[in-house]
Amino acid sequence: MESSESEEDSSDASIAHCTRGRLTPTWPKAVKGILKTGKQNKTIIVLVRQGVGADGPVFVKVPLSPADLVIWKQSAGTYRDNPDNIARVVKMIMKTQNPDWEDIQVILDTLMDDRERDMVLRAARESAREDIQNGLVTGTLDCNFPTEDPKWNPNNPSEVDILRLKRCQEWISTDVQQAIPKSLNWSKLYEIQQEKKESPTAFLERLKEAARKYTDLQIDSEQARVQLTFIFLGQSQEDIRKKLQKLEGEELRSLDKLLEVAWKVYNNQDKKVAKKWGQSLLAVMVAEPVEAVTEMVLSEAVED
């Protein structure tokens, strides 16, 4: 609700404001939290954040802070380069901040450019249309996914507006990940080589991340497991690769088995390094007394 809207029952309403700094001239205004009191009971007008009004607890809306937006943008990265990461950030924001329609526009404007934002909104609106056509949602498209601020009232006793806001959040959260066409670049996946001190699991996770980012593979699918198995085998460190190539039959085609064997080789490397270091340390400890005796004998010879 905008601050210019008329206040119902102003004689018995307690109004709480909670504001922060503005990011731009169009930064969303703080929304009022109104606590209506009756003779027998109190109806708490629920918005977003809990505060304290003159007559007790009250929920007020707190605009998103510029600092939060900067942190989210840094965490999300570039939408075109990593839509999956942007999707994770958006889902986190929807869950923890419960943004209204106006806040959602600010969030999308922060995380992506105008073209990307429009793509997401079009995809989410299309999802809303499909749900309406399939009978999963009642009402018109504009009622469920408006193109302008609907000024939904979260205090509506029927909770219709709250339900519509939640659906909008869900449609957008889902379609952020799917709206942008993925730029396929399989060569990026084949460029990844296991680093000398990199664990097999960390190496596999890097391969999976590249597959998500640059290919159309569904990581949990059987096709993806087959692809990753051969890539893991071919691009592991040399000593690990030699051991893996000795496997036969089903073991050679099992990603879990490759990972198990790779870990054994990797751990043996650590043991060899530790053993070599221990031998070197022992040699130093043994050598020190000999050197000390030699130095003492030479010193005595000079004095004589």
N, C-alpha and C positions, 0 to 999 in steps of 0.2 A: 504493500500500500504506500502511495506517495504521501509526503507530509502535508500536501495541500488538500487531501481528501477530507470530507466532512467527518466529524467524530460523532458517532451515535452514542446516545445516553451519556453525554459529556458530564452531566451532573454527578454520575456515580462511577465515572471511569478514572482509572489511574494510569497515566501514560509514562512509559519509561523509554528513554532514548539511549542508544549505545552507538557511538560513532567513532570512526578512525579517520586517518588522513585520506585524501582523495588522490587517485592516480592520474586522472585526467579530468577535464571539465565535465565529462559525461559519466564520471564515476558514480555508481549506484548510491542513492541516498539511503541513509539509515531508515529502516522501517520501524514504525511504532509498534510497541507491544502494549496491548490494552488489557487491563484486568477488570472485568466487570464483576460487581458485587451485588448479590441479591439479598433478600431478607433471610432466606434459609440456607443458602449455599453460595459458593464462589465458582465461577466458570473461568478456568485459566485459559487465556487466549494464547495458543501455542504458535510460536514462529520458529526460530532456529536455536538461539542460545538462551540459557536460563540466566535470569538476573533477579534483582530484588526491586519491587515497586513499593509504593507507599503502604499498600495493604497486604504485602507478602510476596511470595514467589511470582515471578512473571517471566515469560519467554519473549525475548527480543531478537531482532535480526542484527547481526554484526557484519558489516560489509567485509569482504575479503581484503586483507592487508596487502599493500604493494610488496612488502618483504616476502610474504607467502608466495605471491605470484612469481617473483624473481627466482625463489628456490625451486618452485615447480618447473619453471621453464628450464633451469639449469639441469634438473634431474631428468626431464623428458627428452631433451635434445631436439633434433630436427625431425619433423613429422615424416617427410618423404624418405629419409634415411632409416628411420626406425619407428614405424607405426606401432609395432608391438609395445615398445617402451612407452610411447605416448598413451596408448590404451591403458597400460597399467597405472600410469599417473592419473589419468582421468577417472578411472574406477576408484582409485584411492580417494580422490577429491570428492567424488559423489558420495562415497560411503562416510567419510569423516566430516565433511562440511555441509552436506545436505543443501547445496546451492539452489536458489530459486531461478526462474527463467532468466532474469536479468543478469544474475551472477554467472550463469552458464555461458552467456554470450561473452562476458568478460574473460572467463577462463579459456574459451576457444580462441578468442582474439589474441590472448597471451601466448598460447601454445602453438599456434599455426598462423599462416598468412591468410588473406581474405579468400583466396581460391580454395585452399585446403579446408577452411572453415565451412564454406558453402557446400563443398563436396560432402562433408560429414553431415551437415544439416539436411541435405537432400536425401542422403542414404537413410538417415534416421526417420525422416518424414515418410519415405517409401515403406519402411518397416512398419510404421504406424498404420499406413494405408492397408498393408497386407493383413495385419492383425484385425483391423476393422472388417475387411472383406471376409475373413475366415471366422468371424463371429467371436473372436477372442476379446474384443473390446467394443463397447457400445458408444454411440455418439458419432458426430461428424469428425472428419479429419482435422478441421480447423479448431474444433473444441479440444481434441486430444493432443495435437501437435501444431500449435499456432505459429504463425510467422512473425507476429508482433507480441509484445508483452501482454499476456492475458490478465495480468494483475490478479492472479489466483489468490484467493483468501484462505490461508491455512486454518482459519478459525471457523470455516463453514461446518456447521453441525453434522452435515451428511458426509463430510470428509471427501467429497467428490474432488475438490481442488487438490487436496493432498495426494490422492490416488493418481490424478493426472500428472502432477509434478513428478511423482516417483516413476511413472511410466516413461515420461520424457527423459529422465535421467538414465533409465535402463536402455532405451533405444539408442541414445547418444553414446553411452558407454560401450555398447556392443558394436555400433557401426563406425566408431573411431578406428577400430582395428581393420575393418573391411572396406571402408570407403575408398581409400587410395589404391589405385592399381599398383601392384608390386612390380618393381623393375627387376627382371630376372637377370642374374649374372652368375652363372655356375662357376665361372673361372675363379671367382672369389673364394669359393669353397675349396677348390683344388690348390689354391695358393697357400693354404694353412699347413704348416709343418710343426710337428711336436718339437718344442724347445728342449734343450739338453736337460734342464732341471725341472721340467714341467711334468707333473704327475699324469698318469693315463686318464684319470677322471677329469682333470682340468682340461686336458687336450680334447677329450670327447665333448665336453661342454662348449668349448670354442667352436668345434665343428657344428654342433647343433645350433648354436647362436647364428653362425654364418648361414646355415641352411634355412633358418627362419627368415633371415633378413634378405637373402639374395636368391632364394629358390622358392618354388611352389610346393615343396615337400611338406606334408603334414607329419611333424616329428614323431607322433605316436603311431603312425601307420606302419604296416609291414613293409611297404615299399621304401619308406625312409630308413628303416632298420637295415634293410639289405644294402642300400646305398651307403649308409654310414659305416657299415661293417667293412666294405671294401676300401673306403677312403681311409678309415682308421688303420687298416692293415698296411696300406701303401704309403702312408704319410707319418707313421710313427718313427721314433728314433731308430737308427740302424740296428743296434743290438736287440732292441725289442722286436723290430720287424723281422729279423732273421729267425728269432724264436717263434714268432707267430706263423711264419711261412712253413714251419715244420708240422703244423697241425694238418689234419686231414678230415675229409668228409664233413659231417654236420658240425664238428667243432670249428672248422675253418669258416663256416657260414654263421656261426653264433656270435653276436656282438658281446653277449655276456661272457662267453668263454674267452674271447679275445681280450676283454678287459681284465679278466681274472689272471690270465697268463702274463699280460703286460705289467700288472702290478707285481707279480713275482719277480720279473726281471728288474723292474724299477727298484724294488726293495733290496734285491741282491747287489745292485749298484751301490746303494747306500752302505751296505755291509762291507763291500770291498773298499770303499773310500774310508770308512771308519777303521777297518783293519790296517790299511796302509798308513793312515794317520797315527794309529797306535804304535805301529812298528817304528815309524820315524821318531815319535816321542820317546820310545824306549831307547832307541839308539842314541838320542841326545842325552838322556839321563845317564846312560852307561858311559858315554864319551866324556862327560864333564869331569868326573873324578880323575880319569887318565890324564886329561889336559892339565888339571890342577897339579897332579904329581909331577908331570913333565915340566911345568913352569917352575915348580919349587926346586927340582933338581938342577935346572938351568940356572936358577937364581943363586943357588949355593955354589955352583961351579964358578960363576962370575966372581963371587966374593972370595973364593980361594985364590 
